[in-house]
Amino acid sequence: MLGIKKQFDAWEPGHHTGTFRGNQLAMATGLTTLRHLRDNKIAGQSRRPGRVAER
């Protein structure tokens, strides 16, 4: 996966453009993961199996 936009190419090669792209991708991935966990109530679904496993 790559995060490529015209705005990202404004800097010359070697001026941290790779670092900026990676951070944006990581943030978008993290936000999508958190939304999925919230929307699908994953925490609530894991409580019961967790209690069973503790026994």
N, C-alpha and C positions, 0 to 999 in steps of 0.2 A: 504494500500500500504506500502510496505517495501523497503528500499534501502539496499540490502544485496549483498556484494561482499566478496570474500575471504580476500582481503586486510583490510576490516573493522574489521575482527575478529582477527587481529594481537595483539590487546590490550586485557588485562584481563578484565572481567566484572567489571563494576563500574568505569572505567577510561574514562568517557565521550563518550563512543562509541554511546550511544543513541543520544546525542546532535549532534554529527557529522552526523549521519544518517538523522536526521530530517532536518538539514540545507541543506544538499545536495538535498534532496527531494524537499524542498521549492524552492531552486534556480532553479532546473530543471523545476518545475511547473511554476514558474514565467517566465522563458525564453520561454517555450512553449506557454504560454499565450500571451506574447509580440509578438512572431512570428505570432501567429494566428491573432492577431489584425492587424498587419502590412500586412500580406499576403492577408487578406480578406477585407482590407480597411475599417475597422469598424468605424474609426473616421469620415471618409467622409460620410458614410452611416447614421451616427447619427446627422449630422449637420442640415439637412432639418427637420426631425421630431422635433429636439430641437427648431428650430425657430418657427415651428407651435405651439408647446406647450407653448412658451413664449407669444403668442398672447392672 
